[in-house]
Amino acid sequence: MIRKNLPNMLTLANLAMGVLAILVASSTGKFSISQPGEDINLVYYSCLCVMAAAMFDRFDGKLARKLNVASELGKQLDSLCDLISFGVAPAVIAWKLHFA
């Protein structure tokens, strides 16, 4: 049971890192790169979350193929998680750096 769902668990960890990056980036006040304050560390943490999501994303598909448990749910879930972790989260970080 766990073996069959392990790739999906990694995909959900990818999603969790993406959502965490969004929450951390959006919880800050106004900050800028030219005048860094304490809030700039939260940008670094958000970026680390995106990098952790990339690590999970790298291994979930490989593991699914290796264990021969690839599924349609896994494919769709991976696409959703990639959109959030590598589309929405970097956009929120960039928006906070530029407009907030």
Secondary structure, 3 states (H helix, E strand, C coil): CHHHHHHHHHHHHHHHHHHHHHHHHHCCCCCCCCCCCCCHHHHHHHHHHHHHHHHHHHHHHHHHHHHCCCCHHHHHHHHHHHHHHHHHHHHHHHHHHHCC
